Amino acid sequence: MFIGGTWRAASGGGTFAVRDPSTGAVLAEVADATPEDGIAALDAAVAAQDAWASTAPRERSDIMRRAFDLVREHEDDLAALMSLEMGKPLAESRGEVTYGGEFLRWFSEEAVRIGGDYRTNPEGTGRGIVLKRPVGPVYAITPWNFPLAMATRKIGPALAAGCTVVVKPADLTPLTTLFLVELFRRAGLPDGVLNVVPASDAKGLSEPIIADRRLRKLTFTGSTPVGSALLKQAADNVLKTSMELGGNAPLIVFDDADLDTAVDAAMLAKFRNVGEACTAANRFFVQKGIADAFVAALTEKVRALRIGRGTEDGTTMGPLIDDRAVDKTAGLVDDAVERGAELVVGGSRVDRPGTFYEPTVLDQVRPGSDILTTEIFGPVVSITRFATEDEGIRLANDTEFGLVAYAFTADLRRGQRLAERLETGMIGLNTGVVSNAAFPFGGVKSSGLGREGSHEGIEEYLESVYVLTPDPFAA
């Protein structure tokens, strides 16, 4: 773990194993942080907070830009680590290095653009000044599925705003974050500004940190039930929070869609990261006039996916993260088939070492199937056919979640209607990937609070201070 600018063992001497999901082999033993280690990390962040907040924005920006350059320089190292500990193919890992690095570049540029306001009050009796200042020490809890990007998406705006940070990476994939903090150290980040505490007991580590009144911000990416529990804990000290939670993304294909575009985009929206993404398309709603052609074309591409270890040449789909993920995926598929869905391709575990599941297409999925209400987090296409635009929108909105939706149509007016009627924070219109550091990432309903990326992202780590001064022209 990394606390106060130094690498150290856990105070209890414990470690936990990080495994390759492709083989089950142990990759490394990592220090297992105790609650005392968590508080030590917060101590370091608190001690560094005032100096970092008063550091010139240009200096903060330059350090972050150097970190971005180091991420690019070590692209192959970071990609290899991600493929080993998470399982995704190297090509996708390199894509994540590019994507994750962009949050450092973007927020290095935003660091020097933190604004404020100055205006006359409506009565004309004074002048109002609005200042922006960092909220204070941040606790960031990151998931295992995008171990670099989910870290930089939180660390980037926090550092740019002048906040210090304690990061708890997922215990399944801590190695990438540990390497990232080393790159920040090489970039010249002052001691204590960024601390990383891996732990096998997330709850035990997090509770005392969140309960500590010195902490002022909690940011989390993960499941909605865990996010809800964290919000309840954060309420005691009225912490500023941002939550990027679960998704159940609809992908809607209308009769007038370009078939090739829709199929290619659907492959990205579903099978990128083995389907283990909050933005993954879960529920496919295909209009009846194009449904047969869409299912046939998509199935052909699914059959061509090559399963294997992420580090192997030619692999296009790696393993799921662990046995629990395989069991969950299999259970959802079995339930859908038992309720009347047609199994077009796949539908089974892969008989080889590691935690693999076949890429799967289900057609004619019936109402009431668990797969329609559960975030799959696996390589399964679940297709329901619909007749009218209104029916497609109703089906898409029939979920507690609202992170992202995908829609394919040649009708611009329909696209505009969808933008106003779909209950979601993001929409991919005729495209299967929406994530970009320059635009606000986040959802509505049970998919979370706040936005990451864009100029909105840094506001999550700032607070406004209003100062009223007398009218300078008053007698």
NORBEL-V501140 format. One record per backbone hydrogen bond with DSSP energy under -1.0 kcal/mol. NH is the residue of the N-H (numbers start at 1). CO is the residue of the C=O. If there is no record, write none. Layout:
nh=(NH	NH)
co=(CO	CO)
This chain:
nh=(2	3	6	8	13	16	18	20	23	24	27	28	30	32	33	38	39	40	41	42	43	44	45	46	47	48	52	53	54	60	61	62	63	64	65	66	67	68	69	70	71	72	73	74	75	78	79	80	81	82	83	84	85	86	87	90	93	94	95	96	97	98	99	100	101	102	105	106	107	108	109	110	111	113	117	119	121	124	127	128	129	130	131	133	135	138	139	140	141	142	150	152	153	154	155	156	158	159	160	161	163	165	166	167	168	178	179	180	181	182	183	184	185	186	187	188	189	193	195	196	197	205	206	207	210	211	215	216	217	218	219	220	221	222	227	228	229	230	231	232	233	234	235	238	239	240	242	243	244	245	251	252	253	254	257	262	263	264	265	266	267	268	269	270	271	272	274	275	276	277	280	281	282	283	284	285	286	287	288	290	291	294	295	296	297	298	299	300	301	302	303	305	308	312	315	316	317	320	326	327	328	329	330	331	332	333	334	335	336	337	338	339	340	341	342	344	345	350	352	355	358	360	361	362	363	365	369	372	373	374	380	381	383	384	386	392	393	394	395	396	397	399	405	406	407	408	415	416	417	418	419	420	421	422	424	425	428	430	439	441	444	446	447	449	452	454	457	461	462	463	465	467	469	471	474)
co=(196	6	3	1	10	30	28	25	20	20	18	18	16	14	198	34	35	36	37	38	39	40	41	42	43	44	48	49	50	56	57	58	59	60	61	62	63	64	65	66	67	68	69	70	72	74	75	76	77	78	79	80	81	82	82	310	89	90	91	92	93	94	95	96	97	98	101	102	103	104	105	106	107	110	130	128	126	121	469	119	467	117	465	463	461	164	217	166	219	168	146	148	149	151	151	152	154	155	156	157	158	193	138	195	140	174	175	176	177	178	179	180	181	182	183	185	184	190	165	2	167	201	202	203	206	207	212	137	137	240	139	242	141	244	223	224	225	226	227	228	229	230	231	235	234	216	218	449	220	447	283	406	285	408	254	258	259	260	261	262	263	264	265	266	267	268	271	272	273	275	277	269	249	249	382	251	384	253	386	287	287	290	291	292	293	294	295	296	297	298	299	302	317	309	312	306	306	355	322	323	324	325	326	327	328	329	330	331	332	333	334	335	337	336	363	361	361	356	350	21	348	379	345	381	342	383	366	369	370	370	378	360	362	284	286	388	389	390	391	392	393	397	426	250	428	252	411	412	413	414	415	416	417	418	422	402	405	407	436	452	402	400	444	243	441	437	453	458	459	133	131	129	127	125	471)
